[in-house]
Amino acid sequence: MQFRALFSKSPVKRTGRDRFIRNVLIAIGNSGDGALAVEAERLLDDASPLVRGAAVWALSRLLPREKLEKLRREDSEASVNDEWVAAVA
């Protein structure tokens, strides 16, 4: 609901919350800025599998494998689990 209110008169609204956040997470992962990992980490429990998977991907670009293994968790969505497998491979 907050997303709609914030972007009600913007083309961003068409993208939708989950895809918008996924795009932000892709930018975070591509930034190479490890300080942004905390923002991706807090989205590991998001309601959207699309967002959770993108958070895992972003973290895989920013954190060493050892830290990823400590954060790893099983997910009810296969696509998110696939991201974890790729991240810690």
PDB file of N, CA, C and O in Angstrom:
ATOM      1  N   MET A   1       0.816  -1.193   0.000  1.00  0.00           N
ATOM      2  CA  MET A   1       0.000   0.000   0.000  1.00  0.00           C
ATOM      3  C   MET A   1       0.862   1.261   0.000  1.00  0.00           C
ATOM      4  O   MET A   1       0.537   2.221  -0.698  1.00  0.00           O
ATOM      5  N   GLN A   2       1.944   1.279   0.761  1.00  0.00           N
ATOM      6  CA  GLN A   2       2.812   2.447   0.791  1.00  0.00           C
ATOM      7  C   GLN A   2       3.446   2.680  -0.574  1.00  0.00           C
ATOM      8  O   GLN A   2       3.624   3.824  -0.993  1.00  0.00           O
ATOM      9  N   PHE A   3       3.787   1.595  -1.268  1.00  0.00           N
ATOM     10  CA  PHE A   3       4.385   1.714  -2.585  1.00  0.00           C
ATOM     11  C   PHE A   3       3.430   2.460  -3.519  1.00  0.00           C
ATOM     12  O   PHE A   3       3.835   3.392  -4.213  1.00  0.00           O
ATOM     13  N   ARG A   4       2.179   2.051  -3.532  1.00  0.00           N
ATOM     14  CA  ARG A   4       1.185   2.703  -4.404  1.00  0.00           C
ATOM     15  C   ARG A   4       1.043   4.180  -4.084  1.00  0.00           C
ATOM     16  O   ARG A   4       0.990   5.014  -4.988  1.00  0.00           O
ATOM     17  N   ALA A   5       0.981   4.503  -2.809  1.00  0.00           N
ATOM     18  CA  ALA A   5       0.826   5.905  -2.414  1.00  0.00           C
ATOM     19  C   ALA A   5       2.041   6.724  -2.828  1.00  0.00           C
ATOM     20  O   ALA A   5       1.902   7.844  -3.320  1.00  0.00           O
ATOM     21  N   LEU A   6       3.225   6.167  -2.630  1.00  0.00           N
ATOM     22  CA  LEU A   6       4.451   6.896  -2.945  1.00  0.00           C
ATOM     23  C   LEU A   6       4.610   7.136  -4.449  1.00  0.00           C
ATOM     24  O   LEU A   6       5.060   8.201  -4.872  1.00  0.00           O
ATOM     25  N   PHE A   7       4.238   6.138  -5.246  1.00  0.00           N
ATOM     26  CA  PHE A   7       4.456   6.229  -6.692  1.00  0.00           C
ATOM     27  C   PHE A   7       3.163   6.363  -7.493  1.00  0.00           C
ATOM     28  O   PHE A   7       3.140   6.025  -8.677  1.00  0.00           O
ATOM     29  N   SER A   8       2.096   6.844  -6.879  1.00  0.00           N
ATOM     30  CA  SER A   8       0.782   6.889  -7.527  1.00  0.00           C
ATOM     31  C   SER A   8       0.761   7.665  -8.844  1.00  0.00           C
ATOM     32  O   SER A   8       0.009   7.304  -9.749  1.00  0.00           O
ATOM     33  N   LYS A   9       1.539   8.684  -8.970  1.00  0.00           N
ATOM     34  CA  LYS A   9       1.544   9.489 -10.197  1.00  0.00           C
ATOM     35  C   LYS A   9       2.850   9.330 -10.967  1.00  0.00           C
ATOM     36  O   LYS A   9       3.307  10.249 -11.647  1.00  0.00           O
ATOM     37  N   SER A  10       3.434   8.153 -10.844  1.00  0.00           N
ATOM     38  CA  SER A  10       4.735   7.901 -11.453  1.00  0.00           C
ATOM     39  C   SER A  10       4.672   6.643 -12.325  1.00  0.00           C
ATOM     40  O   SER A  10       3.908   5.723 -12.033  1.00  0.00           O
ATOM     41  N   PRO A  11       5.468   6.603 -13.388  1.00  0.00           N
ATOM     42  CA  PRO A  11       5.534   5.387 -14.192  1.00  0.00           C
ATOM     43  C   PRO A  11       6.080   4.187 -13.413  1.00  0.00           C
ATOM     44  O   PRO A  11       5.887   3.042 -13.824  1.00  0.00           O
ATOM     45  N   VAL A  12       6.754   4.442 -12.304  1.00  0.00           N
ATOM     46  CA  VAL A  12       7.289   3.366 -11.477  1.00  0.00           C
ATOM     47  C   VAL A  12       6.153   2.478 -10.972  1.00  0.00           C
ATOM     48  O   VAL A  12       6.352   1.280 -10.773  1.00  0.00           O
ATOM     49  N   LYS A  13       4.981   3.041 -10.764  1.00  0.00           N
ATOM     50  CA  LYS A  13       3.842   2.277 -10.257  1.00  0.00           C
ATOM     51  C   LYS A  13       3.524   1.096 -11.168  1.00  0.00           C
ATOM     52  O   LYS A  13       3.155   0.028 -10.679  1.00  0.00           O
ATOM     53  N   ARG A  14       3.660   1.266 -12.472  1.00  0.00           N
ATOM     54  CA  ARG A  14       3.384   0.174 -13.424  1.00  0.00           C
ATOM     55  C   ARG A  14       4.309  -1.015 -13.199  1.00  0.00           C
ATOM     56  O   ARG A  14       3.916  -2.164 -13.401  1.00  0.00           O
ATOM     57  N   THR A  15       5.518  -0.739 -12.787  1.00  0.00           N
ATOM     58  CA  THR A  15       6.487  -1.801 -12.549  1.00  0.00           C
ATOM     59  C   THR A  15       6.036  -2.691 -11.403  1.00  0.00           C
ATOM     60  O   THR A  15       6.244  -3.904 -11.439  1.00  0.00           O
ATOM     61  N   GLY A  16       5.433  -2.112 -10.410  1.00  0.00           N
ATOM     62  CA  GLY A  16       4.994  -2.854  -9.235  1.00  0.00           C
ATOM     63  C   GLY A  16       6.099  -2.951  -8.201  1.00  0.00           C
ATOM     64  O   GLY A  16       7.284  -2.850  -8.520  1.00  0.00           O
ATOM     65  N   ARG A  17       5.696  -3.145  -6.974  1.00  0.00           N
ATOM     66  CA  ARG A  17       6.622  -3.157  -5.853  1.00  0.00           C
ATOM     67  C   ARG A  17       7.702  -4.222  -5.985  1.00  0.00           C
ATOM     68  O   ARG A  17       8.889  -3.924  -5.858  1.00  0.00           O
ATOM     69  N   ASP A  18       7.292  -5.468  -6.243  1.00  0.00           N
ATOM     70  CA  ASP A  18       8.260  -6.567  -6.251  1.00  0.00           C
ATOM     71  C   ASP A  18       9.309  -6.412  -7.345  1.00  0.00           C
ATOM     72  O   ASP A  18      10.499  -6.615  -7.101  1.00  0.00           O
ATOM     73  N   ARG A  19       8.881  -6.060  -8.530  1.00  0.00           N
ATOM     74  CA  ARG A  19       9.853  -5.874  -9.620  1.00  0.00           C
ATOM     75  C   ARG A  19      10.718  -4.645  -9.401  1.00  0.00           C
ATOM     76  O   ARG A  19      11.897  -4.645  -9.756  1.00  0.00           O
ATOM     77  N   PHE A  20      10.148  -3.604  -8.823  1.00  0.00           N
ATOM     78  CA  PHE A  20      10.935  -2.408  -8.514  1.00  0.00           C
ATOM     79  C   PHE A  20      12.038  -2.746  -7.508  1.00  0.00           C
ATOM     80  O   PHE A  20      13.196  -2.374  -7.697  1.00  0.00           O
ATOM     81  N   ILE A  21      11.669  -3.453  -6.442  1.00  0.00           N
ATOM     82  CA  ILE A  21      12.672  -3.821  -5.435  1.00  0.00           C
ATOM     83  C   ILE A  21      13.699  -4.773  -6.021  1.00  0.00           C
ATOM     84  O   ILE A  21      14.887  -4.669  -5.714  1.00  0.00           O
ATOM     85  N   ARG A  22      13.252  -5.713  -6.872  1.00  0.00           N
ATOM     86  CA  ARG A  22      14.209  -6.605  -7.537  1.00  0.00           C
ATOM     87  C   ARG A  22      15.234  -5.783  -8.315  1.00  0.00           C
ATOM     88  O   ARG A  22      16.430  -6.069  -8.254  1.00  0.00           O
ATOM     89  N   ASN A  23      14.783  -4.779  -9.034  1.00  0.00           N
ATOM     90  CA  ASN A  23      15.696  -3.942  -9.806  1.00  0.00           C
ATOM     91  C   ASN A  23      16.671  -3.186  -8.906  1.00  0.00           C
ATOM     92  O   ASN A  23      17.843  -3.028  -9.248  1.00  0.00           O
ATOM     93  N   VAL A  24      16.189  -2.726  -7.768  1.00  0.00           N
ATOM     94  CA  VAL A  24      17.072  -2.056  -6.803  1.00  0.00           C
ATOM     95  C   VAL A  24      18.117  -3.043  -6.286  1.00  0.00           C
ATOM     96  O   VAL A  24      19.289  -2.694  -6.147  1.00  0.00           O
ATOM     97  N   LEU A  25      17.690  -4.278  -5.999  1.00  0.00           N
ATOM     98  CA  LEU A  25      18.631  -5.291  -5.515  1.00  0.00           C
ATOM     99  C   LEU A  25      19.669  -5.645  -6.579  1.00  0.00           C
ATOM    100  O   LEU A  25      20.825  -5.909  -6.246  1.00  0.00           O
ATOM    101  N   ILE A  26      19.282  -5.654  -7.826  1.00  0.00           N
ATOM    102  CA  ILE A  26      20.248  -5.888  -8.900  1.00  0.00           C
ATOM    103  C   ILE A  26      21.280  -4.758  -8.921  1.00  0.00           C
ATOM    104  O   ILE A  26      22.475  -5.006  -9.080  1.00  0.00           O
ATOM    105  N   ALA A  27      20.817  -3.533  -8.763  1.00  0.00           N
ATOM    106  CA  ALA A  27      21.748  -2.398  -8.709  1.00  0.00           C
ATOM    107  C   ALA A  27      22.671  -2.504  -7.500  1.00  0.00           C
ATOM    108  O   ALA A  27      23.862  -2.209  -7.596  1.00  0.00           O
ATOM    109  N   ILE A  28      22.122  -2.925  -6.362  1.00  0.00           N
ATOM    110  CA  ILE A  28      22.946  -3.108  -5.161  1.00  0.00           C
ATOM    111  C   ILE A  28      24.014  -4.156  -5.418  1.00  0.00           C
ATOM    112  O   ILE A  28      25.184  -3.937  -5.102  1.00  0.00           O
ATOM    113  N   GLY A  29      23.630  -5.287  -5.985  1.00  0.00           N
ATOM    114  CA  GLY A  29      24.595  -6.343  -6.265  1.00  0.00           C
ATOM    115  C   GLY A  29      25.666  -5.913  -7.247  1.00  0.00           C
ATOM    116  O   GLY A  29      26.836  -6.264  -7.093  1.00  0.00           O
ATOM    117  N   ASN A  30      25.272  -5.165  -8.244  1.00  0.00           N
ATOM    118  CA  ASN A  30      26.227  -4.697  -9.249  1.00  0.00           C
ATOM    119  C   ASN A  30      27.103  -3.551  -8.760  1.00  0.00           C
ATOM    120  O   ASN A  30      28.123  -3.242  -9.375  1.00  0.00           O
ATOM    121  N   SER A  31      26.711  -2.922  -7.659  1.00  0.00           N
ATOM    122  CA  SER A  31      27.468  -1.772  -7.163  1.00  0.00           C
ATOM    123  C   SER A  31      28.841  -2.166  -6.622  1.00  0.00           C
ATOM    124  O   SER A  31      29.788  -1.382  -6.683  1.00  0.00           O
ATOM    125  N   GLY A  32      28.941  -3.381  -6.095  1.00  0.00           N
ATOM    126  CA  GLY A  32      30.194  -3.790  -5.473  1.00  0.00           C
ATOM    127  C   GLY A  32      30.426  -3.159  -4.109  1.00  0.00           C
ATOM    128  O   GLY A  32      31.502  -3.323  -3.533  1.00  0.00           O
ATOM    129  N   ASP A  33      29.449  -2.448  -3.587  1.00  0.00           N
ATOM    130  CA  ASP A  33      29.570  -1.755  -2.305  1.00  0.00           C
ATOM    131  C   ASP A  33      29.075  -2.659  -1.184  1.00  0.00           C
ATOM    132  O   ASP A  33      27.869  -2.798  -0.977  1.00  0.00           O
ATOM    133  N   GLY A  34      30.001  -3.270  -0.466  1.00  0.00           N
ATOM    134  CA  GLY A  34      29.652  -4.187   0.612  1.00  0.00           C
ATOM    135  C   GLY A  34      28.812  -3.566   1.709  1.00  0.00           C
ATOM    136  O   GLY A  34      28.119  -4.284   2.430  1.00  0.00           O
ATOM    137  N   ALA A  35      28.855  -2.254   1.853  1.00  0.00           N
ATOM    138  CA  ALA A  35      28.048  -1.584   2.870  1.00  0.00           C
ATOM    139  C   ALA A  35      26.557  -1.716   2.583  1.00  0.00           C
ATOM    140  O   ALA A  35      25.734  -1.568   3.487  1.00  0.00           O
ATOM    141  N   LEU A  36      26.205  -1.994   1.327  1.00  0.00           N
ATOM    142  CA  LEU A  36      24.791  -2.144   0.965  1.00  0.00           C
ATOM    143  C   LEU A  36      24.251  -3.539   1.242  1.00  0.00           C
ATOM    144  O   LEU A  36      23.052  -3.781   1.106  1.00  0.00           O
ATOM    145  N   ALA A  37      25.131  -4.458   1.630  1.00  0.00           N
ATOM    146  CA  ALA A  37      24.700  -5.832   1.897  1.00  0.00           C
ATOM    147  C   ALA A  37      23.636  -5.880   2.991  1.00  0.00           C
ATOM    148  O   ALA A  37      22.743  -6.726   2.943  1.00  0.00           O
ATOM    149  N   VAL A  38      23.718  -5.003   3.958  1.00  0.00           N
ATOM    150  CA  VAL A  38      22.740  -4.988   5.050  1.00  0.00           C
ATOM    151  C   VAL A  38      21.329  -4.732   4.508  1.00  0.00           C
ATOM    152  O   VAL A  38      20.359  -5.280   5.030  1.00  0.00           O
ATOM    153  N   GLU A  39      21.213  -3.917   3.480  1.00  0.00           N
ATOM    154  CA  GLU A  39      19.898  -3.643   2.885  1.00  0.00           C
ATOM    155  C   GLU A  39      19.356  -4.877   2.175  1.00  0.00           C
ATOM    156  O   GLU A  39      18.165  -5.177   2.265  1.00  0.00           O
ATOM    157  N   ALA A  40      20.223  -5.588   1.473  1.00  0.00           N
ATOM    158  CA  ALA A  40      19.799  -6.825   0.808  1.00  0.00           C
ATOM    159  C   ALA A  40      19.457  -7.891   1.846  1.00  0.00           C
ATOM    160  O   ALA A  40      18.487  -8.632   1.680  1.00  0.00           O
ATOM    161  N   GLU A  41      20.237  -7.971   2.897  1.00  0.00           N
ATOM    162  CA  GLU A  41      20.020  -8.998   3.926  1.00  0.00           C
ATOM    163  C   GLU A  41      18.656  -8.862   4.586  1.00  0.00           C
ATOM    164  O   GLU A  41      18.011  -9.868   4.882  1.00  0.00           O
ATOM    165  N   ARG A  42      18.216  -7.656   4.815  1.00  0.00           N
ATOM    166  CA  ARG A  42      16.924  -7.483   5.485  1.00  0.00           C
ATOM    167  C   ARG A  42      15.750  -7.901   4.603  1.00  0.00           C
ATOM    168  O   ARG A  42      14.632  -8.057   5.093  1.00  0.00           O
ATOM    169  N   LEU A  43      15.995  -8.084   3.311  1.00  0.00           N
ATOM    170  CA  LEU A  43      14.934  -8.519   2.398  1.00  0.00           C
ATOM    171  C   LEU A  43      14.901 -10.031   2.191  1.00  0.00           C
ATOM    172  O   LEU A  43      14.100 -10.530   1.400  1.00  0.00           O
ATOM    173  N   LEU A  44      15.759 -10.759   2.891  1.00  0.00           N
ATOM    174  CA  LEU A  44      15.757 -12.220   2.781  1.00  0.00           C
ATOM    175  C   LEU A  44      14.461 -12.839   3.291  1.00  0.00           C
ATOM    176  O   LEU A  44      14.139 -13.974   2.940  1.00  0.00           O
ATOM    177  N   ASP A  45      13.720 -12.114   4.107  1.00  0.00           N
ATOM    178  CA  ASP A  45      12.459 -12.611   4.655  1.00  0.00           C
ATOM    179  C   ASP A  45      11.247 -11.921   4.044  1.00  0.00           C
ATOM    180  O   ASP A  45      10.150 -12.004   4.596  1.00  0.00           O
ATOM    181  N   ASP A  46      11.422 -11.251   2.932  1.00  0.00           N
ATOM    182  CA  ASP A  46      10.317 -10.557   2.273  1.00  0.00           C
ATOM    183  C   ASP A  46       9.230 -11.556   1.877  1.00  0.00           C
ATOM    184  O   ASP A  46       9.517 -12.734   1.664  1.00  0.00           O
ATOM    185  N   ALA A  47       8.010 -11.099   1.779  1.00  0.00           N
ATOM    186  CA  ALA A  47       6.888 -11.966   1.399  1.00  0.00           C
ATOM    187  C   ALA A  47       7.002 -12.457  -0.047  1.00  0.00           C
ATOM    188  O   ALA A  47       6.467 -13.514  -0.385  1.00  0.00           O
ATOM    189  N   SER A  48       7.682 -11.711  -0.886  1.00  0.00           N
ATOM    190  CA  SER A  48       7.772 -12.051  -2.304  1.00  0.00           C
ATOM    191  C   SER A  48       8.976 -12.936  -2.614  1.00  0.00           C
ATOM    192  O   SER A  48      10.106 -12.571  -2.287  1.00  0.00           O
ATOM    193  N   PRO A  49       8.752 -14.101  -3.243  1.00  0.00           N
ATOM    194  CA  PRO A  49       9.882 -14.933  -3.667  1.00  0.00           C
ATOM    195  C   PRO A  49      10.800 -14.214  -4.657  1.00  0.00           C
ATOM    196  O   PRO A  49      12.011 -14.439  -4.653  1.00  0.00           O
ATOM    197  N   LEU A  50      10.236 -13.357  -5.499  1.00  0.00           N
ATOM    198  CA  LEU A  50      11.048 -12.595  -6.454  1.00  0.00           C
ATOM    199  C   LEU A  50      12.048 -11.712  -5.711  1.00  0.00           C
ATOM    200  O   LEU A  50      13.218 -11.638  -6.087  1.00  0.00           O
ATOM    201  N   VAL A  51      11.591 -11.055  -4.673  1.00  0.00           N
ATOM    202  CA  VAL A  51      12.458 -10.182  -3.876  1.00  0.00           C
ATOM    203  C   VAL A  51      13.479 -11.012  -3.099  1.00  0.00           C
ATOM    204  O   VAL A  51      14.659 -10.662  -3.068  1.00  0.00           O
ATOM    205  N   ARG A  52      13.044 -12.101  -2.475  1.00  0.00           N
ATOM    206  CA  ARG A  52      13.981 -12.941  -1.715  1.00  0.00           C
ATOM    207  C   ARG A  52      15.085 -13.483  -2.609  1.00  0.00           C
ATOM    208  O   ARG A  52      16.256 -13.473  -2.228  1.00  0.00           O
ATOM    209  N   GLY A  53      14.721 -13.955  -3.790  1.00  0.00           N
ATOM    210  CA  GLY A  53      15.726 -14.480  -4.716  1.00  0.00           C
ATOM    211  C   GLY A  53      16.705 -13.411  -5.166  1.00  0.00           C
ATOM    212  O   GLY A  53      17.904 -13.667  -5.273  1.00  0.00           O
ATOM    213  N   ALA A  54      16.201 -12.221  -5.428  1.00  0.00           N
ATOM    214  CA  ALA A  54      17.081 -11.118  -5.835  1.00  0.00           C
ATOM    215  C   ALA A  54      17.988 -10.698  -4.680  1.00  0.00           C
ATOM    216  O   ALA A  54      19.134 -10.306  -4.903  1.00  0.00           O
ATOM    217  N   ALA A  55      17.485 -10.776  -3.454  1.00  0.00           N
ATOM    218  CA  ALA A  55      18.313 -10.445  -2.290  1.00  0.00           C
ATOM    219  C   ALA A  55      19.466 -11.436  -2.161  1.00  0.00           C
ATOM    220  O   ALA A  55      20.598 -11.045  -1.873  1.00  0.00           O
ATOM    221  N   VAL A  56      19.178 -12.712  -2.373  1.00  0.00           N
ATOM    222  CA  VAL A  56      20.237 -13.730  -2.328  1.00  0.00           C
ATOM    223  C   VAL A  56      21.264 -13.445  -3.414  1.00  0.00           C
ATOM    224  O   VAL A  56      22.468 -13.486  -3.160  1.00  0.00           O
ATOM    225  N   TRP A  57      20.796 -13.158  -4.616  1.00  0.00           N
ATOM    226  CA  TRP A  57      21.711 -12.877  -5.732  1.00  0.00           C
ATOM    227  C   TRP A  57      22.598 -11.676  -5.390  1.00  0.00           C
ATOM    228  O   TRP A  57      23.814 -11.730  -5.577  1.00  0.00           O
ATOM    229  N   ALA A  58      21.992 -10.592  -4.889  1.00  0.00           N
ATOM    230  CA  ALA A  58      22.766  -9.394  -4.556  1.00  0.00           C
ATOM    231  C   ALA A  58      23.820  -9.713  -3.495  1.00  0.00           C
ATOM    232  O   ALA A  58      24.970  -9.287  -3.604  1.00  0.00           O
ATOM    233  N   LEU A  59      23.423 -10.454  -2.481  1.00  0.00           N
ATOM    234  CA  LEU A  59      24.376 -10.810  -1.430  1.00  0.00           C
ATOM    235  C   LEU A  59      25.505 -11.674  -1.973  1.00  0.00           C
ATOM    236  O   LEU A  59      26.642 -11.572  -1.514  1.00  0.00           O
ATOM    237  N   SER A  60      25.196 -12.525  -2.949  1.00  0.00           N
ATOM    238  CA  SER A  60      26.244 -13.373  -3.527  1.00  0.00           C
ATOM    239  C   SER A  60      27.298 -12.555  -4.254  1.00  0.00           C
ATOM    240  O   SER A  60      28.428 -13.007  -4.438  1.00  0.00           O
ATOM    241  N   ARG A  61      26.927 -11.358  -4.666  1.00  0.00           N
ATOM    242  CA  ARG A  61      27.871 -10.467  -5.339  1.00  0.00           C
ATOM    243  C   ARG A  61      28.674  -9.618  -4.363  1.00  0.00           C
ATOM    244  O   ARG A  61      29.713  -9.064  -4.723  1.00  0.00           O
ATOM    245  N   LEU A  62      28.191  -9.516  -3.124  1.00  0.00           N
ATOM    246  CA  LEU A  62      28.802  -8.592  -2.168  1.00  0.00           C
ATOM    247  C   LEU A  62      29.529  -9.261  -1.006  1.00  0.00           C
ATOM    248  O   LEU A  62      30.434  -8.668  -0.419  1.00  0.00           O
ATOM    249  N   LEU A  63      29.148 -10.473  -0.675  1.00  0.00           N
ATOM    250  CA  LEU A  63      29.698 -11.121   0.509  1.00  0.00           C
ATOM    251  C   LEU A  63      30.531 -12.344   0.146  1.00  0.00           C
ATOM    252  O   LEU A  63      30.283 -12.992  -0.871  1.00  0.00           O
ATOM    253  N   PRO A  64      31.510 -12.653   0.975  1.00  0.00           N
ATOM    254  CA  PRO A  64      32.267 -13.890   0.759  1.00  0.00           C
ATOM    255  C   PRO A  64      31.382 -15.111   1.049  1.00  0.00           C
ATOM    256  O   PRO A  64      30.396 -15.030   1.781  1.00  0.00           O
ATOM    257  N   ARG A  65      31.759 -16.209   0.467  1.00  0.00           N
ATOM    258  CA  ARG A  65      30.981 -17.448   0.578  1.00  0.00           C
ATOM    259  C   ARG A  65      30.726 -17.851   2.038  1.00  0.00           C
ATOM    260  O   ARG A  65      29.640 -18.328   2.367  1.00  0.00           O
ATOM    261  N   GLU A  66      31.707 -17.665   2.896  1.00  0.00           N
ATOM    262  CA  GLU A  66      31.560 -18.044   4.299  1.00  0.00           C
ATOM    263  C   GLU A  66      30.396 -17.295   4.969  1.00  0.00           C
ATOM    264  O   GLU A  66      29.628 -17.882   5.733  1.00  0.00           O
ATOM    265  N   LYS A  67      30.278 -16.018   4.679  1.00  0.00           N
ATOM    266  CA  LYS A  67      29.180 -15.233   5.253  1.00  0.00           C
ATOM    267  C   LYS A  67      27.841 -15.654   4.657  1.00  0.00           C
ATOM    268  O   LYS A  67      26.828 -15.691   5.356  1.00  0.00           O
ATOM    269  N   LEU A  68      27.839 -15.972   3.365  1.00  0.00           N
ATOM    270  CA  LEU A  68      26.602 -16.432   2.721  1.00  0.00           C
ATOM    271  C   LEU A  68      26.115 -17.732   3.347  1.00  0.00           C
ATOM    272  O   LEU A  68      24.917 -17.916   3.562  1.00  0.00           O
ATOM    273  N   GLU A  69      27.044 -18.627   3.636  1.00  0.00           N
ATOM    274  CA  GLU A  69      26.660 -19.903   4.234  1.00  0.00           C
ATOM    275  C   GLU A  69      26.004 -19.707   5.599  1.00  0.00           C
ATOM    276  O   GLU A  69      25.106 -20.465   5.968  1.00  0.00           O
ATOM    277  N   LYS A  70      26.440 -18.705   6.347  1.00  0.00           N
ATOM    278  CA  LYS A  70      25.829 -18.416   7.647  1.00  0.00           C
ATOM    279  C   LYS A  70      24.421 -17.842   7.506  1.00  0.00           C
ATOM    280  O   LYS A  70      23.573 -18.042   8.376  1.00  0.00           O
ATOM    281  N   LEU A  71      24.178 -17.133   6.412  1.00  0.00           N
ATOM    282  CA  LEU A  71      22.861 -16.536   6.180  1.00  0.00           C
ATOM    283  C   LEU A  71      21.881 -17.510   5.521  1.00  0.00           C
ATOM    284  O   LEU A  71      20.668 -17.301   5.560  1.00  0.00           O
ATOM    285  N   ARG A  72      22.405 -18.551   4.931  1.00  0.00           N
ATOM    286  CA  ARG A  72      21.589 -19.457   4.121  1.00  0.00           C
ATOM    287  C   ARG A  72      20.444 -20.067   4.931  1.00  0.00           C
ATOM    288  O   ARG A  72      20.586 -20.402   6.107  1.00  0.00           O
ATOM    289  N   ARG A  73      19.316 -20.194   4.258  1.00  0.00           N
ATOM    290  CA  ARG A  73      18.132 -20.800   4.859  1.00  0.00           C
ATOM    291  C   ARG A  73      17.330 -21.510   3.785  1.00  0.00           C
ATOM    292  O   ARG A  73      17.427 -21.187   2.601  1.00  0.00           O
ATOM    293  N   GLU A  74      16.549 -22.465   4.208  1.00  0.00           N
ATOM    294  CA  GLU A  74      15.649 -23.145   3.281  1.00  0.00           C
ATOM    295  C   GLU A  74      14.470 -22.228   2.997  1.00  0.00           C
ATOM    296  O   GLU A  74      14.012 -21.493   3.872  1.00  0.00           O
ATOM    297  N   ASP A  75      13.991 -22.282   1.772  1.00  0.00           N
ATOM    298  CA  ASP A  75      12.880 -21.431   1.374  1.00  0.00           C
ATOM    299  C   ASP A  75      11.778 -22.304   0.789  1.00  0.00           C
ATOM    300  O   ASP A  75      12.055 -23.347   0.198  1.00  0.00           O
ATOM    301  N   SER A  76      10.550 -21.887   0.952  1.00  0.00           N
ATOM    302  CA  SER A  76       9.417 -22.641   0.415  1.00  0.00           C
ATOM    303  C   SER A  76       9.345 -22.546  -1.111  1.00  0.00           C
ATOM    304  O   SER A  76       8.636 -23.322  -1.751  1.00  0.00           O
ATOM    305  N   GLU A  77      10.071 -21.608  -1.683  1.00  0.00           N
ATOM    306  CA  GLU A  77      10.062 -21.392  -3.141  1.00  0.00           C
ATOM    307  C   GLU A  77      11.332 -21.967  -3.760  1.00  0.00           C
ATOM    308  O   GLU A  77      12.443 -21.614  -3.364  1.00  0.00           O
ATOM    309  N   ALA A  78      11.154 -22.860  -4.741  1.00  0.00           N
ATOM    310  CA  ALA A  78      12.294 -23.521  -5.382  1.00  0.00           C
ATOM    311  C   ALA A  78      13.254 -22.524  -6.029  1.00  0.00           C
ATOM    312  O   ALA A  78      14.468 -22.716  -5.974  1.00  0.00           O
ATOM    313  N   SER A  79      12.731 -21.472  -6.636  1.00  0.00           N
ATOM    314  CA  SER A  79      13.607 -20.509  -7.316  1.00  0.00           C
ATOM    315  C   SER A  79      14.533 -19.794  -6.328  1.00  0.00           C
ATOM    316  O   SER A  79      15.667 -19.463  -6.675  1.00  0.00           O
ATOM    317  N   VAL A  80      14.066 -19.559  -5.121  1.00  0.00           N
ATOM    318  CA  VAL A  80      14.911 -18.924  -4.098  1.00  0.00           C
ATOM    319  C   VAL A  80      15.983 -19.912  -3.648  1.00  0.00           C
ATOM    320  O   VAL A  80      17.142 -19.534  -3.476  1.00  0.00           O
ATOM    321  N   ASN A  81      15.605 -21.169  -3.457  1.00  0.00           N
ATOM    322  CA  ASN A  81      16.590 -22.190  -3.096  1.00  0.00           C
ATOM    323  C   ASN A  81      17.645 -22.329  -4.183  1.00  0.00           C
ATOM    324  O   ASN A  81      18.821 -22.529  -3.881  1.00  0.00           O
ATOM    325  N   ASP A  82      17.239 -22.225  -5.441  1.00  0.00           N
ATOM    326  CA  ASP A  82      18.198 -22.282  -6.541  1.00  0.00           C
ATOM    327  C   ASP A  82      19.208 -21.142  -6.456  1.00  0.00           C
ATOM    328  O   ASP A  82      20.389 -21.335  -6.742  1.00  0.00           O
ATOM    329  N   GLU A  83      18.750 -19.966  -6.066  1.00  0.00           N
ATOM    330  CA  GLU A  83      19.660 -18.821  -5.885  1.00  0.00           C
ATOM    331  C   GLU A  83      20.659 -19.108  -4.770  1.00  0.00           C
ATOM    332  O   GLU A  83      21.840 -18.783  -4.895  1.00  0.00           O
ATOM    333  N   TRP A  84      20.188 -19.717  -3.677  1.00  0.00           N
ATOM    334  CA  TRP A  84      21.107 -20.073  -2.588  1.00  0.00           C
ATOM    335  C   TRP A  84      22.154 -21.070  -3.053  1.00  0.00           C
ATOM    336  O   TRP A  84      23.338 -20.923  -2.749  1.00  0.00           O
ATOM    337  N   VAL A  85      21.718 -22.085  -3.792  1.00  0.00           N
ATOM    338  CA  VAL A  85      22.670 -23.097  -4.282  1.00  0.00           C
ATOM    339  C   VAL A  85      23.730 -22.434  -5.141  1.00  0.00           C
ATOM    340  O   VAL A  85      24.919 -22.708  -4.978  1.00  0.00           O
ATOM    341  N   ALA A  86      23.315 -21.564  -6.056  1.00  0.00           N
ATOM    342  CA  ALA A  86      24.271 -20.868  -6.925  1.00  0.00           C
ATOM    343  C   ALA A  86      25.178 -19.936  -6.119  1.00  0.00           C
ATOM    344  O   ALA A  86      26.358 -19.786  -6.439  1.00  0.00           O
ATOM    345  N   ALA A  87      24.631 -19.313  -5.080  1.00  0.00           N
ATOM    346  CA  ALA A  87      25.395 -18.346  -4.296  1.00  0.00           C
ATOM    347  C   ALA A  87      26.538 -18.986  -3.515  1.00  0.00           C
ATOM    348  O   ALA A  87      27.608 -18.392  -3.378  1.00  0.00           O
ATOM    349  N   VAL A  88      26.316 -20.182  -3.007  1.00  0.00           N
ATOM    350  CA  VAL A  88      27.338 -20.806  -2.167  1.00  0.00           C
ATOM    351  C   VAL A  88      28.116 -21.893  -2.887  1.00  0.00           C
ATOM    352  O   VAL A  88      28.895 -22.620  -2.271  1.00  0.00           O
ATOM    353  N   ALA A  89      27.908 -22.001  -4.185  1.00  0.00           N
ATOM    354  CA  ALA A  89      28.634 -23.016  -4.969  1.00  0.00           C
ATOM    355  C   ALA A  89      30.100 -22.691  -5.093  1.00  0.00           C
ATOM    356  O   ALA A  89      30.848 -23.442  -5.719  1.00  0.00           O
TER     357      ALA A  89
END
